[in-house]
Amino acid sequence: NAKDILCDPEKRSNYDKWRRSGIAISYKQWCAMKEHVHQ
């Protein structure tokens, strides 16, 4: 949930990157795509 994301520094950093990217997908989709790219 949102509290978990905002209280976890790494997740918060990812959330901020997603916000700044302006990409038109949900945060959840962005995280899934990001994980896929990094593996």
C-alpha positions as CSV (number, residue, x, y, z in Angstrom):
1,N,0.0,0.0,0.0
2,A,1.0,3.7,-0.2
3,K,2.3,3.8,3.4
4,D,4.7,0.9,2.7
5,I,6.0,2.7,-0.4
6,L,6.4,6.1,1.2
7,C,8.1,4.6,4.3
8,D,10.6,2.5,2.4
9,P,13.5,4.6,1.1
10,E,14.1,2.4,-1.9
11,K,10.4,2.1,-2.9
12,R,10.0,5.9,-2.3
13,S,12.9,6.5,-4.7
14,N,11.3,4.3,-7.3
15,Y,8.0,6.1,-6.8
16,D,9.6,9.5,-7.2
17,K,11.3,8.3,-10.5
18,W,8.0,7.1,-11.8
19,R,6.3,10.4,-10.9
20,R,9.1,12.4,-12.7
21,S,9.0,10.1,-15.7
22,G,5.5,11.3,-16.6
23,I,4.9,7.8,-18.2
24,A,1.3,7.0,-18.8
25,I,1.2,3.6,-17.0
26,S,0.3,2.8,-13.4
27,Y,3.0,2.7,-10.7
28,K,2.4,-1.1,-10.4
29,Q,3.0,-1.6,-14.1
30,W,6.0,0.6,-14.1
31,C,7.5,-1.4,-11.2
32,A,6.8,-4.7,-13.0
33,M,8.4,-3.4,-16.2
34,K,11.4,-2.0,-14.3
35,E,12.0,-5.4,-12.5
36,H,11.8,-7.2,-15.9
37,V,14.3,-4.8,-17.4
38,H,16.8,-5.2,-14.6
39,Q,16.9,-9.0,-14.6
